[in-house]
Amino acid sequence: MLDIQSLRDLEQKYGSSFYLLNVTKLRENYQKIFQAFHSRYENFIIGYSYKTNYLPYLCKELSKMGAFAEVVSRLEYDLAIKIGEDPKRIIFNGPLKTREDVHLALKNESLINIDSFYEIDFIREYAADNPRQLIKVGMRLNFDITHNGESPHQDGYEVGRFGICVENGNFHKAIHELKAIDNVEVIGLHGHFSTSKREVESYQKITRKLCSLAKEYLRSTIEYIDVGGGIYGELPESFNLNTPTFDHYAEAICGIMDEEFPTQDSKPILILEPGISMVANVFTFVSKVIEVKTVRDVYFVLVDGSVHNIKPTMHKNNLPMKMIRQKESAKERGAFHIVGYTCMEKDYLAYEIMGELPDPGDYIIFENVGAYTIVFNPPFIKERPGILAVHDHEVIEVRKQETIKQFFNEEIYRF
Ligand SMILES: *Cc1c(COP(=O)(O)O)cnc(C)c1O
């Protein structure tokens, strides 16, 4: 459907830059991840990581498919409620939760994974006020997953900062504090580690450790093992990376779950919290070419978009992209940069592309922009573009183009 005429039609209605959400592909991703794990371990749940992309329409679509909502703030928690999620299907993670947040989650019987000791105080208060409720909580843990002597953490950090540390005795201490509260049970262990290589071996370590701690400390109460997110999704072929498949991860994680909990009635629920692997490849960003100019002998292709729209972290790798041209006649070939509308020098959507130069009025489609983009996209200099969901040739506007009224919301700004 993405020929020049249909893009012009979309531009007429929605402006000269917008995101497209491929709903069919989203459903495929969910099914592929779910099948890989569920076929090997029946008691399996996907908790979709909201922060990766909390477009309400997307969250609702995944909820309809069966995903739980994995949230890391009250804002995300309230969004899950707003789209109609059953609070018992919300997993509340994250380092910062207020007393009210914790009490609400406990009242609603959401799954809650505590990250620090201060949350235990909130649980203790709630338990004292609600002596007849059996209160179930989980804990996010922090332990060493060093592999071949190398720290696997993103950006090379020696230790991760999240969760309650096992090695220094904090986990032991926290368990005892929680067990000392009459009507509290610890039912889940959670380990999400953002590793740079997303290796299967890291998940083996995580799963093994969570299971053995559950057996040692929570034999009679364990209900779930949550191995977090961070797995690779299907990458564009142009990346040329030989990354693990969903089956590779599932084989390793489910195999260990089965070994650790061999009898059918002992098997806890296994939770996976995919973010990037679920949504990265289901969004594209369409942007119109406005001008092709030369500065000395360098070509700059100016589009109605910004690096903020497609890679807010401003990494220098070019995303896979497609050009939709008005005419297929022979054009000038050369190296060019694709640059954006902001007034920052570094606003490059792509560096040193080799090939036929586009013309003004052509469109460039940047692919793989679903994860950590729309949520990170500051309204900077220009209103945010709209988002269109496409399914079976049907186009639904799921976020309108922002207007000045919403950008400078009169309820919060003083003029
Ligand atoms: C960010 C996050 C995820 C998702 O991570 P991806 O790398 O996007 O898969 C899952 N769980 C928690 C607790 C997170 O913070």
The ligand as an SDF file (V2000), in Angstrom:
LIG
                    3D

 15 15  0  0  0  0  0  0  0  0999 V2000
   12.6670   -2.0390   30.3920 C   0  0  0  0  0  0  0  0  0  0  0  0
   12.1800   -3.2270   31.1180 C   0  0  0  0  0  0  0  0  0  0  0  0
   11.7360   -4.3560   30.4050 C   0  0  0  0  0  0  0  0  0  0  0  0
   11.7960   -4.4630   28.8870 C   0  0  0  0  0  0  0  0  0  0  0  0
   13.1070   -4.5000   28.4180 O   0  0  0  0  0  0  0  0  0  0  0  0
   13.4270   -4.6820   26.8330 P   0  0  0  0  0  0  0  0  0  0  0  0
   14.9090   -4.6130   26.7570 O   0  0  0  0  0  0  0  0  0  0  0  0
   12.7640   -3.5360   26.1240 O   0  0  0  0  0  0  0  0  0  0  0  0
   12.8570   -5.9940   26.4290 O   0  0  0  0  0  0  0  0  0  0  0  0
   11.2360   -5.4110   31.1460 C   0  0  0  0  0  0  0  0  0  0  0  0
   11.1810   -5.3760   32.4980 N   0  0  0  0  0  0  0  0  0  0  0  0
   11.6050   -4.3060   33.2110 C   0  0  0  0  0  0  0  0  0  0  0  0
   11.5220   -4.3300   34.6900 C   0  0  0  0  0  0  0  0  0  0  0  0
   12.1190   -3.2040   32.5430 C   0  0  0  0  0  0  0  0  0  0  0  0
   12.5450   -2.1480   33.2490 O   0  0  0  0  0  0  0  0  0  0  0  0
  1  2  1  0
  2  3  1  0
  2 14  2  0
  3  4  1  0
  3 10  2  0
  4  5  1  0
  5  6  1  0
  6  7  2  0
  6  8  1  0
  6  9  1  0
 10 11  1  0
 11 12  2  0
 12 13  1  0
 12 14  1  0
 14 15  1  0
M  END
$$$$
